[in-house]
Amino acid sequence: MFVYEDEAMLVQDREDLIALLRMRFGTISPEVIDSIYKISQLDTIERLILVAANAGNLRIFLEEMQEGEDSFRILGDRYNPIENLIKRSGTSGE
């Protein structure tokens, strides 16, 4: 791929990540958005998209974002996107 294609994909993935965060968690602070725009690795943005889609809350996403570019696994109960819905509805999910 050409460099400009990589940059275009990075820009689009950043925008997708921000849109996903807003859909899942509401208003996102300018500081978080600025931090996302500072990420220059496509792999990191793609991992954070998966985290944003699966994290139970914004705090978990922010913790994962602080892990940097070397983190690569998202495992465990922290990454259950419906956990909060189940708790709010009072059902066991069964």
FIVO-802644 format. One record per residue (C-alpha): residue in three letters; y, z, x. Coordinates in steps of 0.05 Angstrom, whole numbers. Layout:
<recs>
<residu->ALA y->Y z->Z x->X>
...
</recs>
This chain:
<recs>
<residu->MET y->0 z->0 x->0>
<residu->PHE y->71 z->-11 x->20>
<residu->VAL y->117 z->48 x->35>
<residu->TYR y->162 z->34 x->-24>
<residu->GLU y->101 z->34 x->-70>
<residu->ASP y->80 z->102 x->-44>
<residu->GLU y->151 z->128 x->-55>
<residu->ALA y->152 z->100 x->-125>
<residu->MET y->86 z->134 x->-141>
<residu->LEU y->112 z->200 x->-112>
<residu->VAL y->175 z->197 x->-155>
<residu->GLN y->134 z->181 x->-217>
<residu->ASP y->85 z->237 x->-203>
<residu->ARG y->142 z->287 x->-193>
<residu->GLU y->172 z->267 x->-260>
<residu->ASP y->103 z->272 x->-293>
<residu->LEU y->94 z->342 x->-264>
<residu->ILE y->161 z->366 x->-289>
<residu->ALA y->148 z->336 x->-358>
<residu->LEU y->80 z->370 x->-361>
<residu->LEU y->110 z->437 x->-341>
<residu->ARG y->163 z->431 x->-395>
<residu->MET y->110 z->413 x->-448>
<residu->ARG y->66 z->471 x->-429>
<residu->PHE y->116 z->526 x->-410>
<residu->GLY y->184 z->507 x->-439>
<residu->THR y->247 z->508 x->-398>
<residu->ILE y->236 z->502 x->-323>
<residu->SER y->288 z->531 x->-275>
<residu->PRO y->329 z->485 x->-231>
<residu->GLU y->300 z->520 x->-170>
<residu->VAL y->229 z->501 x->-190>
<residu->ILE y->250 z->429 x->-203>
<residu->ASP y->285 z->427 x->-135>
<residu->SER y->222 z->454 x->-101>
<residu->ILE y->181 z->399 x->-134>
<residu->TYR y->229 z->346 x->-109>
<residu->LYS y->221 z->373 x->-38>
<residu->ILE y->146 z->360 x->-38>
<residu->SER y->133 z->297 x->1>
<residu->GLN y->57 z->293 x->-2>
<residu->LEU y->27 z->253 x->-59>
<residu->ASP y->-38 z->293 x->-55>
<residu->THR y->1 z->358 x->-65>
<residu->ILE y->38 z->333 x->-126>
<residu->GLU y->-27 z->307 x->-156>
<residu->ARG y->-61 z->375 x->-144>
<residu->LEU y->-2 z->410 x->-177>
<residu->ILE y->-8 z->365 x->-237>
<residu->LEU y->-79 z->390 x->-245>
<residu->VAL y->-56 z->461 x->-236>
<residu->ALA y->0 z->453 x->-287>
<residu->ALA y->-49 z->424 x->-337>
<residu->ASN y->-99 z->481 x->-328>
<residu->ALA y->-59 z->543 x->-309>
<residu->GLY y->-58 z->597 x->-362>
<residu->ASN y->16 z->610 x->-352>
<residu->LEU y->76 z->589 x->-310>
<residu->ARG y->69 z->648 x->-262>
<residu->ILE y->0 z->622 x->-241>
<residu->PHE y->29 z->553 x->-229>
<residu->LEU y->86 z->581 x->-187>
<residu->GLU y->37 z->621 x->-145>
<residu->GLU y->-5 z->559 x->-133>
<residu->MET y->57 z->519 x->-115>
<residu->GLN y->73 z->570 x->-61>
<residu->GLU y->5 z->558 x->-29>
<residu->GLY y->32 z->495 x->3>
<residu->GLU y->1 z->430 x->20>
<residu->ASP y->-64 z->458 x->50>
<residu->SER y->-91 z->487 x->-15>
<residu->PHE y->-142 z->444 x->-50>
<residu->ARG y->-183 z->486 x->-99>
<residu->ILE y->-166 z->510 x->-168>
<residu->LEU y->-222 z->555 x->-192>
<residu->GLY y->-232 z->614 x->-238>
<residu->ASP y->-206 z->643 x->-302>
<residu->ARG y->-134 z->633 x->-279>
<residu->TYR y->-142 z->560 x->-295>
<residu->ASN y->-162 z->563 x->-368>
<residu->PRO y->-108 z->528 x->-408>
<residu->ILE y->-132 z->554 x->-475>
<residu->GLU y->-140 z->627 x->-455>
<residu->ASN y->-71 z->647 x->-481>
<residu->LEU y->-83 z->610 x->-546>
<residu->ILE y->-147 z->647 x->-557>
<residu->LYS y->-114 z->714 x->-543>
<residu->ARG y->-56 z->699 x->-590>
<residu->SER y->-102 z->678 x->-647>
<residu->GLY y->-145 z->739 x->-639>
<residu->THR y->-210 z->699 x->-636>
<residu->SER y->-263 z->703 x->-584>
<residu->GLY y->-267 z->627 x->-579>
<residu->GLU y->-338 z->625 x->-603>
</recs>
